[in-house]
């Protein structure tokens, strides 16, 4: 008979080692607390900490997570500042006026970085991340379109939003939540993002805007924002349709201004009405903070701005979330102040150099073909060459995970579901030395992978670990 039974049968939780936590001579904590209901009484703080801490040891190492774009390292001083501000409610601008002022300064700095017509005005706000920022930008696009079409909407017109199939899932959520038709341009051949003419062809009198992605999460490439705007300029000349563009710069809006200064993608293009970015990605701040900015006050409908006075003072707010900590905003200001333009340029250039160097060395192994080379976002995607039949990208991802590396393998969307790739995101803190260790582990695994009779990853859906 079995020595123990599962959750359906009787099971006595093991007694705790007396070294584990503080002794409790009164309550006598001899058994571990329940996991799926509240304990009957309190635990000593050290015991509670140890229980949670030890379980979290089974998580992956964030520094070795090459799937995420999210910042995994900051300076200790930034951590101290965040600890000092984690109890401040960002929305309470009357009680915490200096935190609110730092947010305003960050908006102005980004407006200047992205060439807004009046950077000092700084029309924008912080958010919990780019997903919320995209929702705000999408709502502004829809409200502006609805105001121009109030004779037809909602009785006889349904709004639509044009974008590539490679957009982040938040745009699909936006269209679902706010009842907007998503018109997506599929991938084709070696084109993995939005085609300018295809985007213009999908636009009509019900199009609220076009989303251009500066740094696709699928392969790290920039979409051609200027060319998209030019195609829409030509459309307006032919038809009179004036379609605004939102730039989803979740990653690229904090890379291109420093490394690709001659690339015109931002408010220098009159058709760009709004931009978002993730401060917690290449903005170099721990999660979660994002930013949404508009070209002018006219691009942000006044009805989306709410004013409350029950926290003291008259506070305008146009974020989806209300209460949230001010720590990440303070950390963003610290990073802007700490690095400046030159510092950001050096950090992002280092990440790009690591990405390009690692991509070249992986290509030199002979088993892999590069789709991108890390020369836009410090991100590159690669797949196996046609003559590799013993293993696939899902086998590589699975075996690297055994060494602690989280390298996602996933399939591309329509119409390139036939293409499966691996992607490496090089962030601040992923050094040349760490890249060398990853390459060493890949070299050790390749002989074993080449000896396989066939790819072993039968359930590709389960093996896929694509992260935006």
Backbone torsions as a table, in degrees:
resi	resn	phi	psi	omega
1	UNK	NA	154.9	-179.2
2	UNK	-68.4	149.2	179.4
3	UNK	-75.0	-20.1	177.4
4	UNK	-150.0	165.4	179.5
5	UNK	-120.0	159.2	-179.0
6	UNK	-75.1	-164.2	-175.6
7	UNK	-60.0	-23.8	-177.9
8	UNK	-77.2	-22.3	-176.4
9	UNK	-107.3	176.9	179.2
10	UNK	-63.9	137.9	-177.9
11	UNK	-152.1	123.5	178.7
12	UNK	-99.6	121.1	-179.1
13	UNK	-65.0	142.2	-176.0
14	UNK	-66.3	149.6	174.9
15	UNK	-69.2	152.0	-178.6
16	UNK	-86.3	139.9	172.8
17	UNK	-61.9	131.8	-177.9
18	UNK	-62.6	-19.6	176.5
19	UNK	-76.3	-14.3	-169.5
20	UNK	-65.4	-46.1	-176.9
21	UNK	-144.0	-170.0	-179.2
22	UNK	-68.8	142.5	177.3
23	UNK	-72.0	144.7	178.8
24	UNK	-128.8	85.9	-174.4
25	UNK	-64.4	-21.2	-178.8
26	UNK	-84.8	-56.2	-176.9
27	UNK	-80.3	-24.6	179.6
28	UNK	60.3	69.2	-178.3
29	UNK	-74.7	91.9	-176.4
30	UNK	-107.3	-10.1	179.7
31	UNK	-128.0	151.0	177.1
32	UNK	-65.7	146.6	-178.9
33	UNK	-71.0	160.2	177.5
34	UNK	-66.3	154.1	-177.6
35	UNK	-101.9	-18.5	-173.5
36	UNK	-124.3	17.4	169.0
37	UNK	-152.2	160.0	-179.2
38	UNK	-65.3	138.7	174.3
39	UNK	-62.3	158.9	-179.6
40	UNK	-69.4	-30.4	-177.8
41	UNK	-144.3	179.1	-178.3
42	UNK	-76.5	160.1	173.3
43	UNK	-110.5	155.1	169.7
44	UNK	-59.8	144.3	-175.4
45	UNK	-58.9	-37.5	-179.4
46	UNK	-67.4	-36.1	178.7
47	UNK	-68.3	-44.2	178.3
48	UNK	-61.4	-43.0	178.6
49	UNK	-60.6	-46.4	-175.6
50	UNK	-64.8	-39.5	178.6
51	UNK	-60.0	-46.5	-179.2
52	UNK	-70.7	-44.4	-178.3
53	UNK	-58.2	-45.4	-175.8
54	UNK	-68.1	-37.0	178.6
55	UNK	-66.2	-37.5	-178.6
56	UNK	-70.8	-12.6	176.6
57	UNK	-63.4	-19.8	-179.5
58	UNK	-80.7	-8.5	173.3
59	UNK	-66.6	159.5	174.4
60	UNK	-69.3	162.3	176.7
61	UNK	-79.5	117.7	-174.7
62	UNK	-59.9	-35.0	-178.6
63	UNK	-67.9	-24.1	179.1
64	UNK	-96.8	6.5	179.7
65	UNK	-85.4	99.5	-179.3
66	UNK	-93.1	11.5	174.3
67	UNK	-89.2	-38.0	-171.4
68	UNK	-84.0	146.4	171.7
69	UNK	-89.4	-7.6	-170.2
70	UNK	-78.2	140.9	-178.8
71	UNK	-59.5	131.7	-179.4
72	UNK	-119.6	4.0	177.4
73	UNK	-148.5	133.6	170.9
74	UNK	-137.0	165.0	178.7
75	UNK	-68.0	151.6	179.5
76	UNK	-56.9	-35.2	-179.4
77	UNK	-62.5	-36.1	176.7
78	UNK	-65.8	-39.3	177.3
79	UNK	-62.3	-38.1	178.2
80	UNK	-64.9	-46.1	179.0
81	UNK	-60.1	-42.4	-179.8
82	UNK	-64.7	-38.6	177.5
83	UNK	-63.8	-36.8	-179.5
84	UNK	-72.1	-19.8	-174.6
85	UNK	-114.0	3.9	-173.9
86	UNK	-69.3	-17.3	179.0
87	UNK	-94.6	2.7	179.7
88	UNK	-92.2	127.7	179.1
89	UNK	-83.2	117.4	-174.8
90	UNK	-58.9	-30.9	-176.2
91	UNK	-73.9	-20.7	-174.8
92	UNK	-86.5	75.2	-173.1
93	UNK	-73.7	-23.1	178.3
94	UNK	-74.4	-36.6	-179.8
95	UNK	-80.0	-31.0	-177.9
96	UNK	-124.6	67.3	-173.6
97	UNK	-65.8	-29.9	-178.6
98	UNK	-73.7	-36.6	174.6
99	UNK	-62.4	-41.9	176.6
100	UNK	-62.1	-36.7	179.0
101	UNK	-67.3	-37.7	177.4
102	UNK	-65.1	-36.6	175.5
103	UNK	-62.5	-44.8	-179.8
104	UNK	-60.9	-41.0	179.2
105	UNK	-64.3	-40.9	178.8
106	UNK	-61.3	-42.0	178.4
107	UNK	-61.4	-43.7	179.6
108	UNK	-64.4	-39.5	179.1
109	UNK	-63.8	-41.6	178.7
110	UNK	-68.9	-38.7	177.4
111	UNK	-60.7	-39.4	177.0
112	UNK	-68.7	-42.3	-179.8
113	UNK	-61.6	-34.4	-175.9
114	UNK	-99.9	13.8	172.6
115	UNK	60.9	44.8	173.3
116	UNK	-66.1	149.6	-178.8
117	UNK	-57.5	-37.1	179.5
118	UNK	-132.6	82.1	-175.7
119	UNK	-57.5	-34.1	-177.6
120	UNK	-63.5	-30.0	179.5
121	UNK	-68.3	-37.6	174.0
122	UNK	50.9	71.0	-179.6
123	UNK	-83.5	100.5	-178.5
124	UNK	175.4	-176.4	-178.2
125	UNK	-159.1	164.6	171.6
126	UNK	-84.5	156.7	178.4
127	UNK	-139.5	-178.6	177.5
128	UNK	-79.1	-10.0	179.7
129	UNK	165.3	-177.1	-178.2
130	UNK	-68.2	-28.1	179.5
131	UNK	-60.7	-46.9	177.3
132	UNK	-66.5	-40.3	179.4
133	UNK	-60.7	-40.4	178.5
134	UNK	-66.2	-38.7	176.8
135	UNK	-59.7	-44.3	179.6
136	UNK	-63.1	-44.7	179.9
137	UNK	-63.6	-41.6	178.9
138	UNK	-64.1	-40.3	178.3
139	UNK	-64.1	-39.6	178.1
140	UNK	-62.6	-42.1	177.5
141	UNK	-61.3	-44.0	-178.4
142	UNK	-66.9	-42.7	-179.5
143	UNK	-64.5	-39.3	178.5
144	UNK	-65.5	-41.6	177.4
145	UNK	-63.9	-43.1	-178.7
146	UNK	-63.2	-37.9	178.9
147	UNK	-65.3	-35.3	179.3
148	UNK	-76.4	-19.6	-175.2
149	UNK	-123.0	34.3	-175.4
150	UNK	-66.6	-17.1	176.4
151	UNK	-76.5	-17.7	-177.6
152	UNK	-115.2	-23.0	-173.3
153	UNK	-108.2	133.4	6.9
154	UNK	-96.7	7.5	-171.3
155	UNK	-64.1	-43.5	-171.9
156	UNK	-133.0	5.9	-176.9
157	UNK	-129.9	136.7	175.0
158	UNK	-114.8	123.0	-177.7
159	UNK	-70.0	153.4	175.9
160	UNK	-136.0	159.0	179.9
161	UNK	-129.1	128.9	-176.7
162	UNK	-100.0	135.3	-177.7
163	UNK	-163.5	168.9	174.6
164	UNK	-80.4	159.2	178.8
165	UNK	-66.9	-13.5	-175.9
166	UNK	-88.7	6.6	-177.2
167	UNK	-66.6	159.3	176.1
168	UNK	-66.2	151.3	-173.2
169	UNK	-61.4	-19.4	-179.8
170	UNK	-60.9	-28.6	179.9
171	UNK	-73.1	-34.4	174.0
172	UNK	-67.0	-37.7	176.1
173	UNK	-63.0	-44.6	-179.8
174	UNK	-57.3	-48.4	-178.6
175	UNK	-62.4	-36.8	178.9
176	UNK	-70.0	-48.7	-175.2
177	UNK	-66.8	-39.3	-172.6
178	UNK	-106.9	18.9	171.3
179	UNK	53.2	57.2	176.2
180	UNK	-120.3	135.4	177.7
181	UNK	-72.1	126.2	177.3
182	UNK	-88.8	115.5	176.5
183	UNK	-106.2	106.8	-172.3
184	UNK	-111.8	131.8	176.8
185	UNK	-85.6	121.2	-178.6
186	UNK	-73.1	165.4	173.4
187	UNK	-73.3	159.0	179.0
188	UNK	-152.1	123.2	178.8
189	UNK	57.2	-124.2	179.0
190	UNK	-95.4	12.0	174.1
191	UNK	-95.7	113.2	-173.7
192	UNK	-107.5	10.4	176.8
193	UNK	-146.1	-166.8	-169.1
194	UNK	-68.0	131.1	174.7
195	UNK	-91.5	127.6	-175.1
196	UNK	-56.2	-48.2	-177.0
197	UNK	-69.1	-38.0	177.3
198	UNK	-62.0	-37.0	177.4
199	UNK	-64.6	-46.9	-179.9
200	UNK	-62.1	-36.9	-178.4
201	UNK	-65.9	-25.4	-179.4
202	UNK	-85.2	-9.6	-176.3
203	UNK	-80.7	145.6	173.6
204	UNK	-148.5	-167.0	-176.0
205	UNK	-67.1	-12.3	179.7
206	UNK	-102.2	7.2	-179.1
207	UNK	-81.1	121.6	-179.6
208	UNK	-82.3	-21.9	-179.9
209	UNK	171.0	174.3	175.4
210	UNK	-121.1	134.0	177.7
211	UNK	-98.0	123.7	173.9
212	UNK	-112.1	134.0	-175.4
213	UNK	-103.0	120.2	176.7
214	UNK	-95.5	83.9	-178.7
215	UNK	111.9	83.3	-177.9
216	UNK	-68.2	136.2	178.1
217	UNK	-69.6	-19.2	-179.0
218	UNK	-74.3	-37.6	-175.0
219	UNK	-142.8	-1.0	177.0
220	UNK	84.5	6.0	-175.9
221	UNK	-88.9	152.1	175.4
222	UNK	-82.5	138.9	167.9
223	UNK	-80.5	149.0	-174.8
224	UNK	-78.2	82.3	-173.3
225	UNK	-60.3	-46.3	-178.6
226	UNK	-61.5	-40.4	179.5
227	UNK	-68.2	-35.9	176.1
228	UNK	-63.1	-44.2	178.1
229	UNK	-63.2	-39.6	179.2
230	UNK	-63.9	-40.2	178.0
231	UNK	-64.0	-36.3	178.3
232	UNK	-74.4	-31.8	173.1
233	UNK	-60.4	-45.7	179.2
234	UNK	-64.0	-38.0	177.3
235	UNK	-61.5	-42.4	179.4
236	UNK	-64.3	-38.5	178.1
237	UNK	-62.6	-36.4	-177.7
238	UNK	-80.2	-38.3	-168.6
239	UNK	-120.3	-17.1	-175.2
240	UNK	87.5	-5.5	179.5
241	UNK	-71.5	126.1	-179.1
242	UNK	-110.4	95.7	-173.1
243	UNK	-101.6	118.7	177.6
244	UNK	-76.0	161.5	179.5
245	UNK	-119.7	133.8	168.5
246	UNK	-107.1	132.3	177.9
247	UNK	-100.2	114.0	173.5
248	UNK	-83.7	93.8	-179.0
249	UNK	-103.4	41.2	-176.5
250	UNK	-46.9	-43.0	178.0
251	UNK	-110.3	-49.5	-171.0
252	UNK	-67.1	-24.7	-178.6
253	UNK	-70.2	-11.3	174.0
254	UNK	-111.2	11.7	175.3
255	UNK	-117.4	-52.7	-175.7
256	UNK	-57.6	-40.9	-178.7
257	UNK	-60.5	-23.9	-176.5
258	UNK	-99.9	-33.0	-175.2
259	UNK	-108.2	-20.6	-176.6
260	UNK	-129.3	59.9	-171.9
261	UNK	-63.9	-26.5	-179.4
262	UNK	-83.6	-9.1	179.1
263	UNK	-77.0	121.5	-179.8
264	UNK	-95.4	111.9	-176.3
265	UNK	-142.0	-11.7	-166.9
266	UNK	-105.2	-146.2	-176.1
267	UNK	-69.4	-4.4	170.9
268	UNK	-64.6	-23.0	175.0
269	UNK	-89.4	114.6	-174.8
270	UNK	-56.7	-24.7	-177.3
271	UNK	-79.0	-15.9	178.1
272	UNK	-76.8	114.5	-176.9
273	UNK	-98.7	-22.6	-178.1
274	UNK	-157.1	156.0	-178.9
275	UNK	-142.6	143.3	171.6
276	UNK	-125.7	158.5	171.6
277	UNK	-149.7	163.8	175.7
278	UNK	-104.2	111.3	174.8
279	UNK	-61.6	-25.8	-177.0
280	UNK	-89.8	10.0	172.0
281	UNK	-106.9	-111.5	-179.8
282	UNK	-79.0	5.2	166.3
283	UNK	-76.0	-10.8	169.5
284	UNK	72.6	32.3	179.1
285	UNK	-121.4	144.5	175.1
286	UNK	-58.1	151.5	179.0
287	UNK	-67.0	151.6	1.5
288	UNK	-126.4	126.6	174.9
289	UNK	-148.1	135.6	174.2
290	UNK	-133.3	175.1	-178.3
291	UNK	-141.2	137.1	174.7
292	UNK	-124.0	126.6	-179.9
293	UNK	-129.2	146.6	177.3
294	UNK	-118.2	151.5	-177.5
295	UNK	-58.2	-51.7	-179.4
296	UNK	-140.1	171.1	177.5
297	UNK	-62.2	-29.3	-179.7
298	UNK	-67.1	-21.5	179.8
299	UNK	-81.6	-10.1	178.3
300	UNK	-115.2	100.6	-177.2
301	UNK	-54.7	135.4	-176.0
302	UNK	-61.0	-30.3	-177.3
303	UNK	-68.8	-12.1	176.1
304	UNK	-86.0	-7.7	-180.0
305	UNK	-97.5	121.4	-179.6
306	UNK	-107.7	147.5	179.4
307	UNK	-122.3	131.4	179.8
308	UNK	-126.3	149.1	179.4
309	UNK	-127.2	2.2	-174.5
310	UNK	-80.8	-1.6	169.9
311	UNK	-101.3	3.2	-176.4
312	UNK	99.5	131.7	-179.9
313	UNK	80.6	179.9	178.5
314	UNK	-113.1	106.7	-171.1
315	UNK	-112.9	114.9	171.9
316	UNK	-77.4	138.2	177.4
317	UNK	-142.9	137.0	175.5
318	UNK	-138.1	35.1	171.4
319	UNK	-98.0	159.0	177.0
320	UNK	-72.7	-42.2	179.2
321	UNK	-82.1	155.0	177.1
322	UNK	-105.4	-85.9	-178.6
323	UNK	-74.1	132.6	173.5
324	UNK	-163.7	155.2	-175.6
325	UNK	-70.7	149.0	176.5
326	UNK	-83.9	-2.2	-172.4
327	UNK	-59.4	-44.3	-175.9
328	UNK	-69.3	-34.7	176.7
329	UNK	-65.3	-43.0	177.4
330	UNK	-62.1	-40.8	178.9
331	UNK	-65.1	-35.4	177.0
332	UNK	-64.7	-43.6	178.5
333	UNK	-64.4	-40.9	176.8
334	UNK	-57.5	-44.9	-177.6
335	UNK	-67.4	-41.5	175.6
336	UNK	-58.5	-46.2	-178.6
337	UNK	-67.1	-40.9	-175.6
338	UNK	-67.6	-42.4	-172.5
339	UNK	-97.5	-41.4	-173.1
340	UNK	63.3	-176.3	-178.2
341	UNK	-62.7	-43.4	-177.5
342	UNK	-65.4	-41.6	179.9
343	UNK	-65.0	-43.8	176.9
344	UNK	-61.3	-40.6	-179.9
345	UNK	-61.2	-43.0	-179.1
346	UNK	-65.9	-43.2	-179.2
347	UNK	-64.6	-48.5	-177.7
348	UNK	-68.2	-35.1	178.2
349	UNK	-66.2	-38.1	177.1
350	UNK	-62.0	-44.4	179.0
351	UNK	-62.9	-40.6	179.1
352	UNK	-66.6	-40.4	178.9
353	UNK	-62.3	-41.7	178.0
354	UNK	-62.5	-45.0	-178.7
355	UNK	-62.2	-47.1	-177.8
356	UNK	-65.7	-41.2	179.5
357	UNK	-64.7	-43.7	-179.7
358	UNK	-67.1	-40.0	178.8
359	UNK	-60.1	-43.9	-180.0
360	UNK	-63.5	-39.0	-178.2
361	UNK	-71.9	-34.3	176.3
362	UNK	-69.1	-39.7	177.1
363	UNK	-62.4	-36.1	-177.7
364	UNK	-68.7	-15.6	178.3
365	UNK	-65.8	-24.6	176.2
366	UNK	93.6	-16.3	-178.0
367	UNK	-91.5	-10.9	-169.8
368	UNK	-127.0	151.2	176.7
369	UNK	-119.2	129.1	-179.1
370	UNK	-82.3	134.4	170.1
371	UNK	-91.0	-39.8	174.2
372	UNK	-134.9	163.5	-170.5
373	UNK	-120.5	10.5	179.3
374	UNK	76.5	17.5	-177.5
375	UNK	-96.5	6.4	169.4
376	UNK	-117.4	-98.9	163.9
377	UNK	-63.6	151.4	174.2
378	UNK	-73.4	57.4	-172.8
379	UNK	-141.3	140.2	174.9
380	UNK	-142.3	150.0	178.7
381	UNK	-118.7	145.0	179.7
382	UNK	-148.8	158.9	179.1
383	UNK	-136.4	173.7	178.8
384	UNK	-76.8	151.5	176.4
385	UNK	-71.8	164.3	-174.6
386	UNK	-62.4	-28.2	-176.5
387	UNK	-86.5	-0.1	175.7
388	UNK	-87.7	113.2	-178.2
389	UNK	-121.9	-13.3	-176.1
390	UNK	-77.2	-25.0	-178.2
391	UNK	-148.1	168.4	177.4
392	UNK	-131.2	-177.0	-176.0
393	UNK	-65.0	-28.2	179.8
394	UNK	-70.4	-34.2	174.2
395	UNK	-64.6	-42.8	179.9
396	UNK	-61.5	-46.5	179.9
397	UNK	-60.2	-44.9	-179.0
398	UNK	-63.2	-43.5	-178.2
399	UNK	-71.2	-35.5	177.0
400	UNK	-66.3	-32.6	178.1
401	UNK	-62.0	-31.6	177.3
402	UNK	-62.5	-25.6	178.2
403	UNK	-93.6	3.7	178.4
404	UNK	98.2	-7.0	-178.5
405	UNK	-87.1	132.3	176.3
406	UNK	-105.7	96.3	179.6
407	UNK	-116.9	111.4	-172.3
408	UNK	-72.7	143.4	171.0
409	UNK	-119.7	135.1	-175.9
410	UNK	-159.8	163.7	176.2
411	UNK	-96.9	150.8	176.8
412	UNK	-77.0	161.4	-179.4
413	UNK	-83.6	-171.8	-178.8
414	UNK	-58.9	136.7	0.0
415	UNK	-105.1	40.3	178.4
416	UNK	-125.7	41.6	176.5
417	UNK	-65.5	-13.3	178.6
418	UNK	-74.7	-12.9	-174.5
419	UNK	-100.6	120.0	176.7
420	UNK	-113.4	135.7	-173.2
421	UNK	-137.3	166.2	166.9
422	UNK	-110.0	148.9	178.8
423	UNK	-133.3	138.2	178.5
424	UNK	-119.3	123.3	176.0
425	UNK	-102.9	118.4	179.3
426	UNK	-98.7	114.9	-178.1
427	UNK	-113.0	170.4	172.6
428	UNK	-58.0	127.4	-176.7
429	UNK	105.4	-18.8	173.5
430	UNK	-90.4	97.4	-169.3
431	UNK	-87.5	172.4	173.9
432	UNK	-59.5	-37.2	179.0
433	UNK	-64.3	-44.1	178.3
434	UNK	-65.4	-38.0	176.8
435	UNK	-61.5	-38.9	177.0
436	UNK	-64.3	-38.0	178.1
437	UNK	-66.6	-39.3	176.3
438	UNK	-61.2	-43.9	-180.0
439	UNK	-65.0	-39.1	177.3
440	UNK	-59.7	-44.6	-179.8
441	UNK	-66.0	-38.3	177.8
442	UNK	-64.3	-39.8	177.1
443	UNK	-62.7	-37.2	179.5
444	UNK	-68.1	-34.1	-176.1
445	UNK	-80.5	-29.1	-172.8
446	UNK	-57.9	-43.6	178.7
447	UNK	-58.5	-39.5	178.3
448	UNK	-68.0	-41.9	179.8
449	UNK	-63.6	-38.7	-178.9
450	UNK	-67.9	-23.2	-179.9
451	UNK	-85.9	-5.2	179.3
452	UNK	-64.1	145.6	176.7
453	UNK	-72.4	-24.8	-179.1
454	UNK	-169.8	167.7	175.5
455	UNK	-60.4	135.8	-174.9
456	UNK	-94.4	-12.3	-177.3
457	UNK	-81.6	93.6	-176.7
458	UNK	-73.8	-43.6	-177.8
459	UNK	-97.9	91.5	-175.8
460	UNK	-67.3	-32.0	-179.7
461	UNK	-62.6	-40.7	179.9
462	UNK	-70.0	-30.1	-177.2
463	UNK	-81.6	-19.9	-176.3
464	UNK	-68.5	132.5	179.7
465	UNK	-136.7	59.1	-179.3
466	UNK	-79.7	129.0	179.1
467	UNK	-125.7	132.4	173.6
468	UNK	-80.2	NA	NA
